[in-house]
Amino acid sequence: MSIASALGLGGQKVRYAIVGLGDISQEALMPGVAHTGNSEMTALVSGDAEKLEALGKRYDIADRYSYEQFPELLRSGTIDAIYLATPNWRHAEFAIPALEAGIHVLCEKPLDVSAEKARAIIAAGQRGKAKLMTAYRLHFEPATLDAIRRIRAGELGDLIAFTACFTQMVDPANHRATNGIEAGPLFDMGAYPINAIRYLFGAEPLEVVSAVGVRHAESGFGDFDDTIAVTLRLPGDRLAQFTVSYYANNVDSLTIAGTKGSIEMNPAFGFGQGLEHHRQIGEKQSQETYKATDQFGGELRYFSDCILKDRDPEPDGEEGLADLLVIEAIVAALKSGGAVPVEPLARARRIDPDAQEQTLRAVSAPEPVNAAPPTGA
């Protein structure tokens, strides 16, 4: 299906179905669609009839579908793309038929819960000649892109080490705490430091040196590690370490250190506020707070622009696959207690900071309908 026929006369806006109406969709994505200028919501998909009705009225969207009616939506001719924000393990279920039908997919991270499923999603996009983007919003965020620019310009010298701590106190009643390791902190939060390691070093991890998980009895969680600490080895004897947790007070920081300097970002991964740099180059220290942006609206605008201009997006499906290969090696290391190699993946394409930066103003989140953030049920 051509872009012209898919998008109708004028081709000004990409028509999206929002698939999965949880807290991320309601709090972060949907409020900013209108100010992208090139995107609009034309359909909603959820298993919750109350959400469909309330959000349909809020955003004046008449086309509302249950998950079981998804094939009907794909045949409707009323959408060009979907934003997919179901639980991690249901991504392939919706992404594959959409892509095969020629419908473009912006899929929340992780791309799914296994490299096998990620490859199946990528292959579906190739068969359907549809675009696939993994929703790594920080690939468009000004503070993140400035860190990449400075590293590439040599300000930090030769990179040596990375460390990150990304934690939040998750409510035991939240769905993330009741669906095992695939909804736990490694898959849900670990993708952020893993992706940061890869885009800051500009390289793929070679090995999981160690991975340790612990389960605090008082956390109220079940059959998964609520806190995980990982050490990765990268080419050139460089090391990267991170800790993610569902049972620690909020921490959101990373440090990248080289032979000439370092950058600490705190906050580093969040949204709704401006991210910060604490830089030390030699003995000189500086601090910079970057303007808060609508990170979700920015990534949506970028993806729609790729669709309208027939460009391949970055981050693509392979970017999501690369992180899942690291996650799978971490899972194996947690089981074995030893070092595990990461399956090699040649990744030639990296972030282009100047082409990808988005600066849409931040938006406020409306009252959610039957949805709660991780810290609430």
Secondary structure, 3 states (H helix, E strand, C coil): CCHHHHHCCCCCCEEEEEECCCHHHHHHHHHHHHHHCCEEEEEEECCCHHHHHHHHHHHCCCEEECHHHHHHHHCCCCCCEEEECCCHHHHHHHHHHHHHCCCEEEECCCCCCCHHHHHHHHHHHHHHCCCEEECCHHHHCHHHHHHHHHHHCCCCCCEEEEEEEEEEECCCCCHHHCCCHHHCHHHHCCHHHHHHHHHHHCCCCCEEEEEEEECCHHHCCCCCCCEEEEEEEECCCEEEEEEEECEEEEEEEEEEEECCEEEEECCCCCCCCCCEEEEEECCEEEEEECCCECHHHHHHHHHHHHHHCCCCCCCCHHHHHHHHHHHHHHHHHHHHCCCEECCCCCCCCCCCHHHHCCCCECCCCCCCCCCCCCCCC
